[in-house]
Amino acid sequence: MEKEKLKLIRKCHDPEEYGYLYGLNQEIPEEEMEKAKQYMTHFKPATFKNVMKIEGNPHGWMCTYENAPLVEEALNITETLQKQEEQRKNQRQYYDEHRKEKEDAQIKVENAFANKPRPRQKLRTLLNVAQVTYDPANSFRDNNHYGGGHLFIVTKKSIWYIMNNGRDEDNWNINNIEIEGKGGAIGFKHEYTEELHDLIKVLTENNEYSGDTYIEEY
């Protein structure tokens, strides 16, 4: 396992005097630490005006946000706070952009299956002939044991939208998909189209069904 890169991480927050304080994410040799100590302070609870207001760990060598670049330069840290902040910003931007994409895909997929036929079939048969099966957010893997979860099953000629309907309070009479040992599911069948397949990939984040079912152990 590759060792994590040396970097500063947020250790605590002092709202009255120092603001956010940062310490190293791992221990380093004392001779290396000496290079950075001039820009850091060895904090302890008594250092703060009001330790009761401190959030986090008020112990150890830490620096202010303003001194962080000096510490990073002294220790040749490449995973700088600025770089970390840019990465978090990019991650938030990526999430926001893809959230809208997923929301749009969800609406289009639901509309596509809304009035499609629901022929009787066995889930095992569909899984055996599937080219690929998608399990959004592992919902089927984690909830099938309890009668819940969704699957998208893609075959050569069709795409099935499977909604598990096997909980005790569900109406099993409307199920058209047989699940062994379970109450069953509702399954909509749509002719295969590349456009629909692409929407499902976006909606499910390409997460494929492993065939396993999570059973909670007591």
Backbone as JSON, one array per atom type, in Angstrom:
{
  "sequence": "MEKEKLKLIRKCHDPEEYGYLYGLNQEIPEEEMEKAKQYMTHFKPATFKNVMKIEGNPHGWMCTYENAPLVEEALNITETLQKQEEQRKNQRQYYDEHRKEKEDAQIKVENAFANKPRPRQKLRTLLNVAQVTYDPANSFRDNNHYGGGHLFIVTKKSIWYIMNNGRDEDNWNINNIEIEGKGGAIGFKHEYTEELHDLIKVLTENNEYSGDTYIEEY",
  "N": [[0.85, -1.2, 0.0], [0.58, 2.16, -0.93], [2.28, 4.8, 0.69], [0.75, 7.55, 2.31], [0.96, 10.88, 1.1], [2.98, 13.48, 2.52], [1.43, 16.13, 4.21], [-0.29, 19.13, 5.25], [-2.96, 19.18, 7.54], [-6.2, 20.16, 8.68], [-6.42, 20.75, 12.1], [-7.59, 21.98, 14.35], [-9.9, 24.57, 15.49], [-9.85, 27.88, 16.48], [-11.91, 30.24, 17.49], [-11.47, 32.74, 18.61], [-8.81, 33.74, 18.49], [-6.64, 32.45, 16.88], [-7.84, 31.3, 14.66], [-8.24, 28.84, 12.09], [-6.14, 26.04, 12.61], [-3.3, 24.14, 11.61], [-1.8, 20.93, 11.31], [0.75, 18.41, 10.74], [0.05, 15.49, 8.79], [1.27, 13.16, 9.51], [3.92, 11.62, 11.44], [7.28, 12.88, 11.34], [10.87, 12.65, 10.88], [12.88, 14.07, 13.5], [14.92, 15.84, 12.73], [13.95, 16.78, 10.33], [11.62, 17.99, 11.14], [12.61, 20.14, 12.55], [13.17, 22.02, 10.6], [10.78, 23.25, 10.13], [9.76, 24.24, 12.48], [10.12, 26.92, 13.2], [8.05, 28.23, 12.05], [5.87, 27.31, 13.25], [3.85, 26.48, 16.17], [4.03, 24.9, 19.32], [1.26, 23.76, 20.48], [-0.92, 23.68, 23.34], [-3.65, 23.05, 25.59], [-3.56, 25.19, 27.46], [-2.5, 27.24, 25.99], [-4.42, 28.65, 24.67], [-6.83, 31.31, 24.81], [-9.46, 30.75, 25.52], [-10.11, 27.67, 25.98], [-12.39, 26.19, 25.99], [-13.87, 26.89, 23.85], [-12.64, 25.8, 21.69], [-12.61, 23.88, 18.77], [-11.92, 20.62, 17.87], [-8.62, 19.14, 18.07], [-6.57, 20.43, 20.47], [-3.79, 20.09, 20.78], [-0.24, 19.8, 20.18], [2.22, 20.35, 17.47], [1.44, 23.01, 15.44], [0.34, 25.22, 12.79], [-0.68, 28.49, 11.66], [-3.08, 29.41, 9.11], [-1.94, 31.36, 7.52], [0.79, 30.93, 7.83], [1.13, 28.48, 6.71], [2.08, 28.11, 3.95], [4.81, 28.63, 4.33], [5.65, 26.56, 6.0], [5.13, 24.42, 4.32], [6.89, 24.94, 2.23], [9.35, 24.71, 3.59], [9.38, 22.0, 4.18], [9.2, 20.81, 1.77], [6.64, 20.11, 0.79], [4.29, 18.89, -1.42], [1.6, 18.44, -1.64], [-0.09, 20.81, -1.12], [-2.0, 23.13, 0.96], [-3.41, 24.89, -0.65], [-3.55, 23.43, -3.03], [-5.08, 21.29, -2.15], [-7.46, 22.61, -1.55], [-8.22, 23.48, -4.08], [-8.67, 21.0, -5.29], [-10.87, 20.09, -3.78], [-12.7, 22.04, -4.51], [-12.97, 21.51, -7.25], [-14.05, 18.95, -7.07], [-16.52, 19.49, -5.87], [-17.66, 21.05, -7.89], [-17.72, 19.17, -9.96], [-19.51, 17.33, -8.83], [-21.86, 18.91, -8.61], [-22.38, 19.49, -11.31], [-22.76, 16.91, -12.38], [-24.85, 16.02, -10.83], [-27.05, 17.45, -11.79], [-27.06, 16.38, -14.36], [-27.66, 13.7, -13.76], [-30.19, 14.01, -12.6], [-31.68, 14.9, -14.8], [-31.4, 12.64, -16.43], [-32.76, 10.77, -14.88], [-35.44, 11.64, -15.04], [-35.92, 11.34, -17.81], [-35.53, 8.59, -18.15], [-37.56, 7.5, -16.5], [-39.81, 8.48, -17.86], [-39.49, 7.12, -20.27], [-40.01, 4.46, -19.59], [-42.57, 4.55, -18.66], [-45.12, 3.72, -19.84], [-44.65, 1.17, -20.73], [-44.81, -2.36, -21.57], [-45.44, -5.1, -19.22], [-44.44, -7.92, -19.13], [-44.63, -11.34, -17.89], [-41.93, -12.8, -16.15], [-38.94, -14.52, -15.05], [-36.61, -13.42, -12.66], [-34.1, -14.63, -12.46], [-33.8, -15.77, -15.0], [-33.65, -13.48, -16.63], [-31.29, -12.32, -15.64], [-29.48, -14.26, -16.39], [-29.39, -14.04, -19.18], [-28.55, -11.52, -19.57], [-26.66, -8.83, -20.97], [-25.44, -6.85, -19.53], [-25.94, -5.75, -16.18], [-27.25, -3.18, -14.26], [-26.95, -1.69, -11.08], [-28.2, 0.73, -9.4], [-26.56, 2.73, -7.07], [-26.09, 0.48, -5.54], [-28.56, -0.44, -4.7], [-30.21, -2.69, -5.06], [-28.55, -4.81, -4.34], [-28.2, -4.25, -1.6], [-30.77, -4.21, -0.58], [-32.43, -6.23, -1.52], [-32.79, -8.53, 0.03], [-34.63, -7.65, 1.82], [-36.76, -7.11, 0.26], [-36.59, -4.88, -1.39], [-35.15, -2.37, -3.67], [-33.62, -1.6, -6.93], [-33.09, -2.52, -10.36], [-31.47, -2.35, -13.56], [-31.68, -4.16, -16.39], [-29.91, -5.14, -19.11], [-30.3, -6.55, -22.2], [-29.65, -8.16, -25.39], [-31.75, -7.33, -27.05], [-33.51, -5.88, -25.52], [-34.32, -3.7, -22.71], [-34.73, -3.91, -19.33], [-36.53, -2.55, -16.63], [-36.39, -3.06, -13.36], [-38.23, -3.09, -10.46], [-38.08, -3.85, -7.23], [-40.59, -5.38, -5.32], [-41.24, -6.62, -2.91], [-41.63, -6.35, -0.18], [-43.24, -6.9, 3.01], [-45.44, -5.24, 3.31], [-46.05, -4.52, 0.74], [-48.01, -4.72, -2.32], [-48.23, -7.71, -3.6], [-49.65, -8.79, -5.66], [-49.49, -7.35, -7.99], [-47.1, -7.89, -9.11], [-44.92, -8.92, -11.72], [-42.52, -10.08, -12.09], [-40.75, -12.85, -11.14], [-39.07, -13.66, -8.22], [-36.91, -15.8, -6.68], [-37.87, -17.18, -3.65], [-38.75, -14.76, -2.72], [-41.05, -11.94, -2.58], [-41.35, -10.88, -5.09], [-41.19, -8.73, -8.05], [-41.77, -5.65, -9.88], [-41.6, -5.32, -13.31], [-40.62, -3.48, -16.12], [-40.54, -3.6, -19.63], [-38.51, -2.49, -22.22], [-37.78, -1.81, -25.62], [-34.47, -2.29, -26.89], [-32.41, 0.54, -27.03], [-29.71, 2.58, -27.94], [-29.6, 5.15, -26.97], [-31.27, 5.1, -24.66], [-29.82, 3.26, -23.16], [-27.47, 4.7, -22.7], [-28.46, 6.76, -21.08], [-29.15, 5.32, -18.82], [-26.66, 4.47, -17.98], [-25.59, 6.9, -17.11], [-27.4, 7.52, -15.06], [-27.04, 5.41, -13.26], [-24.4, 5.52, -12.74], [-22.75, 3.72, -14.0], [-22.63, 1.52, -12.35], [-22.35, -1.82, -11.82], [-24.32, -4.76, -11.21], [-23.43, -7.12, -8.82], [-24.45, -9.56, -8.26], [-24.61, -10.43, -5.73], [-26.28, -10.44, -2.52], [-26.86, -8.37, 0.16], [-26.92, -9.36, 3.48], [-27.87, -8.59, 6.62], [-26.06, -9.17, 9.57], [-26.8, -10.36, 12.74]],
  "CA": [[0.0, 0.0, 0.0], [1.4, 3.37, -1.06], [2.2, 5.69, 1.84], [0.11, 8.84, 2.03], [1.91, 11.99, 0.97], [3.05, 14.42, 3.63], [0.66, 17.34, 3.98], [-0.92, 19.75, 6.4], [-4.4, 18.96, 7.64], [-6.82, 20.99, 9.71], [-6.46, 20.06, 13.38], [-8.56, 22.58, 15.26], [-10.34, 25.92, 15.18], [-9.93, 28.8, 17.62], [-12.67, 31.39, 16.96], [-11.14, 34.0, 19.27], [-7.48, 34.3, 18.26], [-5.8, 31.89, 15.82], [-8.59, 30.78, 13.51], [-7.94, 27.43, 11.82], [-4.75, 25.64, 12.83], [-2.98, 22.98, 10.79], [-0.67, 20.1, 11.71], [1.15, 17.4, 9.75], [-0.78, 14.29, 8.81], [2.08, 12.0, 9.95], [5.16, 11.98, 12.12], [8.47, 12.94, 10.5], [12.09, 12.69, 11.7], [13.06, 15.31, 14.24], [15.75, 16.77, 11.97], [13.09, 17.41, 9.34], [10.68, 18.85, 11.86], [13.33, 21.36, 12.95], [13.12, 22.97, 9.49], [9.49, 23.93, 10.08], [9.32, 24.69, 13.8], [10.13, 28.38, 13.31], [6.78, 28.74, 11.52], [4.81, 26.59, 13.95], [3.81, 26.61, 17.62], [3.62, 23.68, 20.0], [0.07, 24.17, 21.22], [-1.54, 22.87, 24.39], [-4.87, 23.76, 26.0], [-3.29, 26.45, 28.17], [-2.07, 28.27, 25.04], [-5.58, 29.36, 24.15], [-7.53, 32.18, 25.75], [-10.65, 30.04, 26.0], [-10.03, 26.35, 25.37], [-13.74, 25.63, 25.9], [-14.44, 27.21, 22.54], [-11.84, 25.16, 20.65], [-13.16, 22.71, 18.08], [-10.83, 19.78, 17.4], [-7.57, 18.73, 18.99], [-5.72, 21.61, 20.75], [-2.46, 19.66, 21.18], [0.78, 19.47, 19.21], [2.78, 21.37, 16.59], [0.49, 23.48, 14.44], [0.6, 26.56, 12.23], [-1.85, 29.2, 11.16], [-3.27, 29.32, 7.65], [-1.01, 32.3, 6.89], [2.13, 30.35, 7.86], [1.14, 27.17, 6.06], [2.99, 28.05, 2.8], [6.2, 28.61, 4.81], [5.89, 25.19, 6.46], [5.13, 23.55, 3.13], [8.15, 25.17, 1.51], [10.46, 24.19, 4.39], [9.36, 20.53, 4.18], [9.01, 20.36, 0.38], [5.31, 19.5, 0.68], [3.67, 19.15, -2.72], [0.14, 18.43, -1.44], [-0.29, 22.04, -0.35], [-3.39, 23.47, 1.31], [-4.01, 25.5, -1.83], [-3.86, 22.35, -3.95], [-6.19, 20.54, -1.56], [-8.66, 23.43, -1.7], [-8.59, 23.43, -5.5], [-9.23, 19.68, -5.54], [-12.22, 20.06, -3.2], [-13.55, 22.89, -5.35], [-13.24, 20.76, -8.48], [-14.94, 17.85, -6.73], [-17.86, 20.06, -5.68], [-18.14, 21.45, -9.21], [-18.04, 17.93, -10.68], [-20.73, 16.78, -8.25], [-23.0, 19.75, -8.98], [-22.66, 19.32, -12.74], [-23.27, 15.56, -12.63], [-26.14, 15.89, -10.16], [-28.05, 17.92, -12.74], [-27.1, 15.4, -15.44], [-28.37, 12.53, -13.26], [-31.6, 14.37, -12.43], [-32.28, 14.91, -16.14], [-31.46, 11.26, -16.88], [-33.82, 10.1, -14.11], [-36.73, 12.02, -15.62], [-36.04, 10.75, -19.14], [-35.67, 7.13, -18.0], [-38.9, 7.23, -15.98], [-40.76, 8.72, -18.95], [-39.32, 6.08, -21.29], [-40.6, 3.2, -19.14], [-43.88, 4.81, -18.03], [-46.25, 2.96, -20.4], [-44.14, -0.03, -21.38], [-45.45, -3.61, -21.11], [-44.88, -5.78, -18.06], [-44.62, -9.37, -19.31], [-44.16, -12.18, -16.79], [-40.59, -13.34, -16.37], [-38.18, -14.83, -13.85], [-35.42, -12.58, -12.54], [-32.93, -15.45, -12.74], [-33.69, -15.9, -16.46], [-33.17, -12.21, -17.17], [-29.89, -12.14, -15.26], [-28.67, -15.22, -17.15], [-29.26, -13.61, -20.58], [-28.17, -10.1, -19.6], [-25.36, -8.37, -21.41], [-24.94, -6.13, -18.36], [-26.99, -5.37, -15.24], [-26.84, -2.03, -13.46], [-27.56, -1.63, -9.75], [-27.94, 2.1, -8.95], [-26.19, 2.93, -5.66], [-26.17, -0.83, -4.89], [-29.86, -0.5, -4.02], [-30.72, -4.06, -5.09], [-27.65, -5.63, -3.54], [-28.34, -3.98, -0.18], [-32.16, -4.24, -0.12], [-33.19, -7.36, -2.06], [-33.14, -9.43, 1.13], [-35.79, -7.08, 2.5], [-37.81, -6.88, -0.73], [-36.46, -3.57, -2.03], [-34.06, -2.17, -4.62], [-33.9, -1.46, -8.36], [-32.1, -2.99, -11.33], [-31.67, -2.17, -15.0], [-31.1, -5.34, -17.03], [-29.74, -4.87, -20.54], [-30.06, -7.71, -23.04], [-29.37, -7.77, -26.77], [-32.89, -6.73, -27.72], [-34.39, -5.12, -24.63], [-33.83, -3.18, -21.43], [-35.74, -4.08, -18.3], [-36.44, -1.75, -15.4], [-36.92, -3.92, -12.32], [-38.46, -2.44, -9.16], [-38.43, -4.86, -6.26], [-41.87, -5.1, -4.68], [-41.4, -7.81, -2.1], [-41.78, -6.11, 1.26], [-44.49, -7.46, 3.55], [-46.55, -4.29, 3.14], [-46.28, -4.28, -0.69], [-49.05, -5.5, -3.0], [-47.54, -8.68, -4.44], [-50.52, -9.19, -6.77], [-49.18, -6.6, -9.21], [-45.77, -8.28, -9.55], [-44.79, -9.77, -12.91], [-41.18, -10.67, -12.08], [-40.6, -13.83, -10.07], [-37.77, -13.71, -7.54], [-36.93, -16.99, -5.85], [-37.91, -16.98, -2.21], [-39.14, -13.4, -2.39], [-42.39, -11.59, -3.01], [-41.36, -10.56, -6.5], [-40.88, -7.36, -8.47], [-42.46, -5.09, -11.05], [-40.61, -5.15, -14.36], [-41.04, -2.87, -17.38], [-39.68, -4.01, -20.74], [-38.36, -1.48, -23.28], [-36.88, -2.25, -26.69], [-33.12, -1.73, -26.7], [-31.91, 1.68, -27.8], [-28.43, 3.07, -27.4], [-29.88, 6.37, -26.22], [-31.75, 4.73, -23.34], [-28.71, 2.62, -22.46], [-26.56, 5.76, -22.26], [-29.1, 7.44, -19.96], [-29.06, 4.44, -17.66], [-25.26, 4.52, -17.52], [-25.45, 8.14, -16.36], [-28.23, 7.43, -13.86], [-26.5, 4.4, -12.34], [-22.95, 5.73, -12.66], [-22.11, 2.5, -14.52], [-22.43, 0.54, -11.27], [-22.89, -3.1, -12.22], [-24.81, -5.66, -10.17], [-22.47, -8.2, -8.59], [-25.15, -10.82, -8.05], [-24.67, -10.7, -4.31], [-27.28, -9.76, -1.74], [-26.39, -8.07, 1.51], [-27.77, -9.84, 4.58], [-27.34, -8.05, 7.87], [-25.8, -10.19, 10.58], [-27.14, -9.89, 14.09]],
  "C": [[0.88, 1.25, 0.0], [1.17, 4.3, 0.13], [1.6, 7.03, 1.44], [1.16, 9.95, 2.01], [1.83, 12.91, 2.18], [2.27, 15.68, 3.27], [0.16, 17.91, 5.29], [-2.41, 19.47, 6.37], [-4.94, 19.82, 8.78], [-6.96, 20.19, 11.0], [-7.49, 20.66, 14.34], [-8.9, 24.0, 14.83], [-10.5, 26.72, 16.46], [-10.65, 30.06, 17.13], [-12.25, 32.73, 17.52], [-9.81, 34.6, 18.84], [-6.8, 33.77, 16.99], [-6.57, 31.47, 14.55], [-8.3, 29.3, 13.34], [-6.44, 27.18, 12.01], [-4.5, 24.3, 12.17], [-1.75, 22.26, 11.31], [-0.37, 19.09, 10.62], [0.3, 16.15, 9.9], [-0.04, 13.03, 9.25], [3.33, 12.51, 10.65], [6.33, 11.97, 11.14], [9.7, 12.97, 11.41], [12.3, 14.06, 12.32], [13.9, 16.33, 13.47], [14.95, 17.47, 10.86], [12.14, 18.4, 10.0], [11.33, 20.17, 12.26], [13.26, 22.43, 11.87], [11.85, 23.81, 9.52], [9.07, 24.57, 11.39], [9.28, 26.2, 13.95], [8.82, 28.99, 12.82], [5.59, 28.12, 12.24], [4.89, 26.87, 15.45], [3.38, 25.28, 18.21], [2.47, 24.03, 20.94], [-0.29, 23.16, 22.3], [-2.75, 23.66, 24.88], [-4.62, 25.11, 26.67], [-2.86, 27.58, 27.25], [-3.22, 29.17, 24.63], [-6.26, 30.19, 25.24], [-8.74, 31.48, 26.35], [-10.71, 28.68, 25.33], [-11.41, 25.72, 25.22], [-14.39, 25.9, 24.54], [-13.69, 26.55, 21.38], [-12.58, 23.96, 20.07], [-11.99, 21.9, 17.53], [-9.82, 19.49, 18.49], [-6.6, 19.9, 19.25], [-4.3, 21.25, 21.17], [-1.52, 19.52, 19.97], [1.25, 20.65, 18.36], [1.79, 21.72, 15.5], [0.9, 24.87, 13.94], [-0.71, 27.19, 11.81], [-1.95, 29.03, 9.65], [-2.25, 30.21, 6.93], [0.41, 31.71, 6.83], [2.24, 29.01, 7.14], [2.08, 27.11, 4.86], [4.47, 27.99, 3.22], [6.57, 27.21, 5.3], [6.01, 24.25, 5.27], [6.42, 23.71, 2.33], [9.33, 24.56, 2.27], [10.55, 22.67, 4.32], [9.15, 19.94, 2.79], [7.69, 19.61, 0.19], [4.69, 19.89, -0.65], [2.14, 19.16, -2.63], [-0.22, 19.62, -0.55], [-1.76, 22.25, -0.01], [-4.11, 24.07, 0.11], [-4.42, 24.42, -2.83], [-5.05, 21.53, -3.45], [-7.51, 21.3, -1.74], [-9.15, 23.42, -3.15], [-9.22, 22.08, -5.86], [-10.65, 19.57, -4.99], [-13.19, 20.9, -4.03], [-13.94, 22.17, -6.64], [-14.2, 19.61, -8.23], [-16.37, 18.35, -6.55], [-18.47, 20.46, -7.01], [-18.55, 20.23, -10.03], [-19.35, 17.34, -10.17], [-21.95, 17.58, -8.67], [-23.39, 19.55, -10.43], [-23.29, 17.95, -13.01], [-24.58, 15.29, -11.9], [-27.26, 16.32, -11.09], [-28.19, 16.93, -13.89], [-27.88, 14.16, -15.01], [-29.86, 12.81, -13.07], [-32.32, 14.37, -13.77], [-32.43, 13.49, -16.67], [-32.57, 10.51, -16.18], [-35.19, 10.38, -14.72], [-36.95, 11.34, -16.96], [-36.24, 9.24, -19.08], [-37.07, 6.78, -17.5], [-39.96, 7.44, -17.06], [-40.7, 7.61, -20.0], [-40.02, 4.79, -20.89], [-42.05, 3.33, -18.71], [-45.0, 3.9, -18.55], [-45.81, 1.68, -21.11], [-44.78, -1.29, -20.8], [-44.7, -4.24, -19.95], [-45.13, -7.29, -18.2], [-44.07, -10.16, -18.12], [-42.8, -12.77, -17.15], [-39.95, -13.67, -15.02], [-36.92, -13.96, -13.82], [-34.17, -13.39, -12.89], [-32.72, -15.59, -14.24], [-33.13, -14.63, -17.08], [-31.69, -12.0, -16.85], [-28.98, -13.07, -16.06], [-28.43, -14.77, -18.59], [-28.77, -12.17, -20.69], [-26.79, -9.89, -20.18], [-24.66, -7.63, -20.26], [-26.14, -5.77, -17.5], [-26.48, -4.26, -14.34], [-27.65, -1.99, -12.16], [-27.29, -0.25, -9.16], [-27.73, 2.19, -7.45], [-26.28, 1.63, -4.86], [-27.5, -1.03, -4.16], [-30.41, -1.92, -3.98], [-29.86, -4.97, -4.22], [-27.95, -5.49, -2.05], [-29.77, -4.18, 0.33], [-32.98, -5.42, -0.63], [-33.64, -8.3, -0.95], [-34.39, -8.96, 1.86], [-36.92, -6.73, 1.53], [-37.74, -5.55, -1.42], [-35.34, -3.53, -3.04], [-34.51, -2.13, -6.06], [-32.77, -2.07, -9.18], [-32.49, -2.53, -12.73], [-30.94, -3.32, -15.69], [-31.09, -5.12, -18.54], [-29.43, -6.17, -21.26], [-29.8, -7.24, -24.47], [-30.51, -6.97, -27.39], [-33.75, -5.84, -26.82], [-33.65, -4.61, -23.39], [-34.99, -3.28, -20.44], [-35.46, -3.17, -17.11], [-37.15, -2.55, -14.31], [-37.02, -3.15, -11.01], [-38.93, -3.5, -8.18], [-39.69, -4.44, -5.5], [-42.23, -6.24, -3.74], [-41.46, -7.59, -0.61], [-43.14, -6.61, 1.73], [-45.67, -6.54, 3.3], [-46.87, -4.0, 1.68], [-47.42, -5.16, -1.23], [-48.39, -6.46, -3.98], [-48.36, -9.08, -5.67], [-50.17, -8.48, -8.08], [-47.8, -6.97, -9.78], [-45.83, -9.17, -10.79], [-43.42, -10.42, -13.03], [-41.06, -11.59, -10.87], [-39.18, -13.8, -9.53], [-37.81, -14.87, -6.56], [-36.89, -16.64, -4.37], [-38.35, -15.61, -1.77], [-40.55, -13.12, -2.9], [-42.49, -11.26, -4.48], [-41.1, -9.09, -6.78], [-41.77, -6.95, -9.62], [-41.39, -4.82, -12.1], [-41.2, -4.58, -15.64], [-40.03, -3.22, -18.47], [-39.7, -2.96, -21.84], [-37.44, -2.05, -24.35], [-35.52, -1.57, -26.52], [-32.89, -0.54, -27.61], [-30.62, 2.14, -27.14], [-28.64, 4.31, -26.56], [-30.33, 6.06, -24.8], [-30.64, 4.09, -22.52], [-27.75, 3.68, -21.92], [-27.14, 6.53, -21.07], [-28.99, 6.62, -18.68], [-27.65, 4.41, -17.11], [-25.04, 5.77, -16.67], [-26.17, 8.02, -15.02], [-27.62, 6.51, -12.82], [-25.01, 4.55, -12.09], [-22.18, 4.46, -13.03], [-21.88, 1.43, -13.44], [-23.13, -0.77, -11.62], [-23.29, -3.95, -11.02], [-23.88, -6.85, -10.04], [-23.14, -9.56, -8.47], [-25.27, -11.2, -6.6], [-25.82, -9.93, -3.66], [-26.75, -9.58, -0.33], [-27.4, -8.58, 2.51], [-27.14, -9.38, 5.88], [-27.19, -9.16, 8.9], [-26.1, -9.6, 11.97], [-26.31, -10.66, 15.12]]
}
